[in-house]
Amino acid sequence: MPSFITILGLPIKLYAIKIGFFVIKLLCQIMNLELKPMNIENNSKVKFMTVQEIKRLYDNDEINLIDVREIEEWKKGHIPGAKFIPLSKFSINEIDFSDLNERHLVIHCRSGRRCGIAAEKIISSGYNGEIIRMQGGIIEWEKYGYKINS
C-alpha cells in the first residue's frame, strides 16, 4: 500500500488516517473522485545526486538550494547560500521558481528523509520541473569537508 494518496492535489498520509481512509474512500466514490498513490521514490521528476555532484553545480552557481531542516539544526550549521524553509513550516510560496530554467532545484535535510517529503509537497502543488534530492544530506556534505556556516 502506498504511504501517501492524493486527494484534490493534497498528499494525505495513510498511516495517520487508517480509520478515516474508509470514510475518504467512500466519499471519493460518492463524489466520483480518483484516489492516486503518490510514490516519490519512483517519480521521474525527482532524482538523487551525490554531494560531490551537487558541489560541482553549487560551485558553478547552478542551483537553488533549499534546506528543510528545523531551526535548531540550521543554527548548528548550514550550507552558505541555502534558503532555509523548515519542513514544519514548509510553504511552496517561499521558493523562487523564476530562474529554474537555468538552475537546478536542490533540496536537502540532515540525512535525506525530510527532503523527500518536501519534494512531495512541491510536486503536489503543481510544479512540473525536476527536483534533486541530495543523497546523505548535510551529514554527507560535512563528511566531505565542504564549507558550512554557523
C-alpha positions as CSV (number, residue, x, y, z in Angstrom):
1,M,0.0,0.0,0.0
2,P,1.4,3.5,-0.9
3,S,2.4,5.7,2.0
4,F,0.5,8.7,0.5
5,I,-2.6,9.3,-1.5
6,T,-3.5,12.4,-3.3
7,I,-7.0,13.9,-3.0
8,L,-7.7,17.1,-4.8
9,G,-4.0,17.7,-5.1
10,L,-3.2,17.2,-1.4
11,P,-1.0,14.4,-0.2
12,I,-2.6,12.5,2.7
13,K,-0.5,10.2,4.9
14,L,-2.3,6.8,5.1
15,Y,-0.9,5.6,8.4
16,A,-2.3,8.8,10.1
17,I,-5.8,8.1,8.9
18,K,-6.3,4.3,9.0
19,I,-9.9,4.6,10.2
20,G,-10.5,7.7,8.2
21,F,-9.3,6.0,5.0
22,F,-12.5,4.1,4.7
23,V,-14.5,7.3,5.0
24,I,-12.3,9.1,2.5
25,K,-12.6,6.2,0.0
26,L,-16.3,6.2,0.4
27,L,-16.6,10.0,-0.1
28,C,-14.4,9.8,-3.2
29,Q,-16.6,7.1,-4.6
30,I,-19.7,9.2,-3.9
31,M,-18.1,12.3,-5.4
32,N,-16.6,10.3,-8.3
33,L,-13.0,11.3,-7.4
34,E,-10.0,9.1,-8.0
35,L,-7.5,8.1,-5.3
36,K,-4.0,8.3,-6.8
37,P,-1.0,6.8,-5.0
38,M,1.9,9.2,-4.6
39,N,5.3,7.4,-4.6
40,I,8.0,10.0,-4.6
41,E,10.7,7.3,-4.9
42,N,9.5,6.3,-8.4
43,N,8.7,9.8,-9.6
44,S,10.7,10.7,-12.7
45,K,10.7,14.4,-11.7
46,V,12.7,13.6,-8.6
47,K,16.2,12.4,-8.8
48,F,19.1,11.8,-6.3
49,M,22.5,13.3,-6.7
50,T,25.6,12.7,-4.6
51,V,27.1,15.6,-2.6
52,Q,30.0,15.6,-5.0
53,E,27.7,16.1,-8.0
54,I,25.8,18.8,-6.2
55,K,29.0,20.5,-5.0
56,R,30.1,20.9,-8.7
57,L,26.7,22.5,-9.5
58,Y,27.0,24.6,-6.3
59,D,30.5,25.9,-7.2
60,N,29.2,26.9,-10.7
61,D,26.2,28.7,-9.2
62,E,23.8,26.4,-11.0
63,I,21.4,25.5,-8.1
64,N,18.7,26.9,-5.9
65,L,19.4,25.1,-2.7
66,I,16.7,24.6,-0.1
67,D,17.4,23.4,3.4
68,V,14.3,21.9,5.1
69,R,15.8,21.1,8.5
70,E,14.5,22.8,11.6
71,I,15.8,26.0,13.1
72,E,18.0,24.3,15.8
73,E,19.7,22.2,13.1
74,W,20.2,25.3,10.9
75,K,21.8,27.3,13.7
76,K,24.4,24.5,14.2
77,G,25.5,24.8,10.6
78,H,24.2,25.3,7.1
79,I,25.5,25.4,3.5
80,P,26.2,29.1,2.6
81,G,23.6,30.4,0.2
82,A,21.0,27.8,1.1
83,K,17.4,29.0,1.5
84,F,16.0,28.0,4.9
85,I,12.5,26.7,4.7
86,P,11.9,24.3,7.7
87,L,9.7,21.3,6.8
88,S,7.4,22.1,9.8
89,K,6.5,25.4,8.2
90,F,7.2,24.5,4.5
91,S,5.4,26.7,2.0
92,I,5.7,26.5,-1.7
93,N,5.4,30.3,-1.8
94,E,8.9,30.6,-0.3
95,I,10.6,29.0,-3.3
96,D,11.9,31.2,-6.1
97,F,10.9,29.4,-9.3
98,S,11.7,32.3,-11.6
99,D,15.3,31.2,-12.6
100,L,14.9,27.5,-12.6
101,N,15.3,27.4,-16.4
102,E,19.0,28.0,-15.9
103,R,19.3,26.5,-12.4
104,H,18.5,23.2,-10.6
105,L,16.1,23.0,-7.6
106,V,18.0,21.0,-4.9
107,I,16.5,20.1,-1.6
108,H,18.5,18.8,1.4
109,C,17.9,18.0,5.0
110,R,20.1,16.2,7.6
111,S,20.2,12.7,6.0
112,G,17.6,12.6,3.2
113,R,14.1,11.7,4.5
114,R,12.6,15.2,5.0
115,C,13.7,16.4,1.6
116,G,11.6,13.6,0.1
117,I,8.5,14.9,2.0
118,A,9.3,18.5,0.8
119,A,9.6,17.2,-2.8
120,E,6.2,15.6,-2.5
121,K,4.7,18.9,-1.3
122,I,6.3,20.7,-4.3
123,I,5.0,18.2,-6.8
124,S,1.5,18.2,-5.3
125,S,1.4,22.0,-5.7
126,G,1.7,21.5,-9.4
127,Y,5.4,22.1,-10.0
128,N,6.4,20.1,-13.1
129,G,10.2,20.7,-13.2
130,E,12.9,18.4,-11.9
131,I,13.7,18.2,-8.2
132,I,17.1,17.0,-7.0
133,R,17.5,15.4,-3.5
134,M,20.9,15.5,-2.0
135,Q,21.9,11.9,-1.0
136,G,23.0,11.8,2.6
137,G,22.0,15.4,3.3
138,I,24.2,17.7,5.3
139,I,25.8,14.8,7.1
140,E,27.4,13.7,3.9
141,W,28.2,17.3,2.9
142,E,30.2,17.7,6.2
143,K,31.8,14.3,5.8
144,Y,33.5,15.6,2.6
145,G,34.7,18.7,4.4
146,Y,32.6,21.1,2.3
147,K,32.0,24.6,3.7
148,I,29.4,25.1,6.5
149,N,28.3,28.4,8.0
150,S,27.1,28.6,11.6
